[in-house]
Each structure stands twice: as C-alpha cells, then as structure tokens.
Amino acid sequence: MVLLDQAPEYTSHQGPSRRNLLLALAVGVLICLGIGAAAIAVFNDKPVFHDDVAYEGGYVVALAGMKADRSGGTQAFLKSGGCEQWRTEQGGAKAKAAPQQWLQGCRDAADDGDCRAGRTAAAPKGSARIRGLVCDSDKGARKPITP
C-alpha cells in the first residue's frame, strides 16, 4: 500500500562497515594459514600416528602373505628374518616412517599363527588401537582339493 503525500523512508542496517568486515576476514584467513603452516612444519615428515600406521602395515602385509601361501612356508620364512627383507621390498612409505614398528608388526603377525587352515590367531600385541586384524575365520582361505 502506498501512502500519498509521504516520502519513502530508507533505513540501513547497523553492522560493521565493509572495510572492517573484509579486514577481519583477512586476519582470520592469515591466522588459519599460519596454524596450517606450523602444523605442516612439525608433521611434514611423519603423519601424526605414524607408529600405529607402520605397525598395522607390517602386520597386514605378513598376514596377507601367510594367507596367500599354499605351502605354509611363509610363516617360517618371516620368523627367520623374512620381515627385514619384506620391509625393504614391499614396506613402502609406512615402513620408511617407522621401520622398527613395521618390523614389530610383521613379527607379531608371524608369531600369531598361520590363518590358512582356519586356526584362530591371537590378538595383535603391539598396539591397543588396532582391532580386527586377527584371522578368526577361514574366509578367503584356500581349501585343499580332495579327489
């Protein structure tokens, strides 16, 4: 509805000026970039949980090797120094970040047992945060062929 003989009233909303708003935004972005740069400078070489990741990497590689082996000789190979060889061959970045933790995970998996025949392996010994890596079923295990 338009009222006759009255001029329209223009109102403005109160708040910071555009200059102050952009200045505050720029300062916020600079603070975030500074925090990010500091975090990268501290953790650039290794991830935050590199020990746990390296242990899990060695454990999983050893379990996969034992599970894929038909002859059953992989476990004995790993126990007799094969973990060191596998660390250099297939350890990757996880083994480079924490080589001793990777080796410990590989050795623990070799000590836990062979999962090919559906035998239950013990829980991982190294890190309390690693769950579900034990071979407690025969899923994926190769069944012997009987004629």
C-alpha positions in Angstrom: 0.0 0.0 0.0 1.3 3.4 -1.0 0.6 6.4 1.3 0.1 9.6 -0.7 1.9 12.7 0.2 4.6 10.9 2.2 8.2 10.4 1.1 9.6 6.9 1.4 11.9 6.3 4.4 15.1 4.4 3.7 16.7 2.6 6.6 20.1 1.0 6.8 21.0 -2.0 8.9 23.6 -1.5 11.6 26.8 -3.6 11.4 30.4 -3.3 10.6 31.5 -1.4 7.6 32.6 -3.3 4.6 36.2 -2.3 5.2 36.2 -3.6 8.8 34.4 -6.8 7.7 37.0 -7.6 5.0 39.8 -6.7 7.3 38.5 -9.1 9.9 38.1 -11.8 7.3 41.6 -11.3 6.0 43.1 -11.6 9.5 41.1 -14.8 10.1 42.4 -16.3 6.9 46.0 -15.3 7.8 45.7 -16.9 11.2 44.3 -20.2 9.7 47.2 -20.2 7.2 49.7 -19.6 9.9 48.4 -22.5 12.0 48.3 -24.8 9.0 51.9 -23.8 8.1 53.1 -24.6 11.6 51.3 -28.0 11.6 52.9 -28.8 8.3 56.4 -27.8 9.5 56.0 -30.0 12.6 54.4 -33.1 11.0 55.7 -32.9 7.4 58.0 -36.0 7.5 55.7 -38.2 9.5 51.9 -38.4 10.0 50.5 -37.9 13.4 50.1 -41.6 14.2 53.0 -42.9 12.2 53.9 -45.6 14.7 50.5 -47.2 14.7 50.2 -47.0 11.0 53.6 -48.6 10.5 52.8 -51.4 12.9 49.5 -52.1 11.2 51.2 -52.0 7.8 53.7 -54.7 8.8 51.0 -56.8 10.5 48.7 -56.7 7.5 51.4 -57.5 5.0 52.6 -60.5 7.0 49.0 -61.8 7.4 48.3 -61.4 3.7 51.5 -63.2 2.8 50.7 -66.1 5.1 47.1 -66.3 3.9 48.1 -66.4 0.2 50.8 -69.1 0.7 49.7 -72.6 -0.3 52.8 -74.4 1.1 52.8 -72.8 4.6 56.5 -71.8 4.4 55.9 -68.1 4.7 55.5 -68.2 8.4 58.8 -69.9 8.9 60.4 -67.5 6.4 59.1 -64.5 8.3 60.3 -65.8 11.6 63.8 -66.4 10.3 64.4 -62.9 9.1 62.0 -62.5 6.2 60.3 -59.5 7.7 63.5 -57.4 7.2 63.6 -58.5 3.5 59.9 -57.7 3.0 60.3 -54.3 4.7 62.8 -53.2 2.0 60.8 -54.9 -0.8 57.2 -54.0 -0.1 57.1 -51.9 3.1 56.6 -48.6 1.3 56.1 -45.3 3.0 54.8 -46.9 6.1 58.0 -48.8 6.7 60.1 -45.7 6.0 58.2 -43.7 8.6 58.8 -46.1 11.4 60.9 -49.1 10.4 61.1 -50.7 13.8 57.3 -50.5 14.3 56.8 -52.1 10.9 59.1 -54.9 11.7 57.4 -55.5 15.1 54.0 -55.7 13.4 55.4 -58.2 10.8 57.0 -60.3 13.5 53.9 -60.3 15.7 51.8 -61.5 12.8 54.3 -64.3 12.1 54.2 -65.3 15.8 50.3 -65.1 16.0 49.9 -68.1 13.7 49.0 -69.3 10.3 45.5 -68.4 9.2 45.2 -70.7 6.2 43.7 -73.6 7.9 41.1 -71.5 9.8 43.1 -71.6 13.0 42.5 -68.7 15.4 45.3 -66.3 15.8 46.0 -64.2 18.9 45.1 -60.6 19.2 47.8 -58.1 18.0 50.4 -57.4 20.7 51.9 -54.1 19.7 49.2 -51.5 19.6 46.0 -51.5 21.6 44.3 -49.3 19.0 44.5 -51.9 16.2 41.3 -54.1 16.1 40.0 -56.7 13.7 43.3 -57.9 12.2 43.2 -61.3 13.7 42.4 -64.3 11.4 39.5 -65.8 13.3 37.7 -67.4 10.4 38.5 -69.3 7.3 37.1 -66.7 5.0 39.4 -66.4 2.0 41.5 -69.4 3.0 42.1 -71.9 0.3 40.5 -75.3 0.8 42.5 -78.4 -0.1 41.3 -80.2 -3.2 40.2 -83.7 -2.5 39.8 -86.1 -5.4 
